[in-house]
Amino acid sequence: MTQARFDMPTQVRAGEVFKLRLLVQHPMETGYLLDLNNRRIARNVINDLRCTYLGQEVLRIEPSSGLSANPYVEFFLRATQSGEIAVDWVDDRGERGQVRRTLTVV
């Protein structure tokens, strides 16, 4: 299971634009590197990352092997109402990760 750090404010004012930061601990193997026995390391990158706010998709990233290990994503949203923000991702091996936070709009 992939680990992640997800940073965002827990409370914002209605209409305010706020920053979300996500750091996913993932090796992002390109499939081009060789191990110590000169065997190719299988490709394994995050190929789909999505963020939903109140159940509606607000961000989708389909990264490729050009993204470095432990990808960092920073983006902004406008607060409309209190609810859940969820980030989900899946890699080439089918392993999934997820983080969820609750946003309170005052």
Beta strands, then each sheet from edge to edge (+ up, - down):
strand 1: 3-7
strand 2: 11-12
strand 3: 17-25
strand 4: 46-53
strand 5: 56-61
strand 6: 72-78
strand 7: 83-91
strand 8: 96-105
sheet 1: 1+ 3- 6+
sheet 2: 2+ 8+ 7- 4+ 5-
end
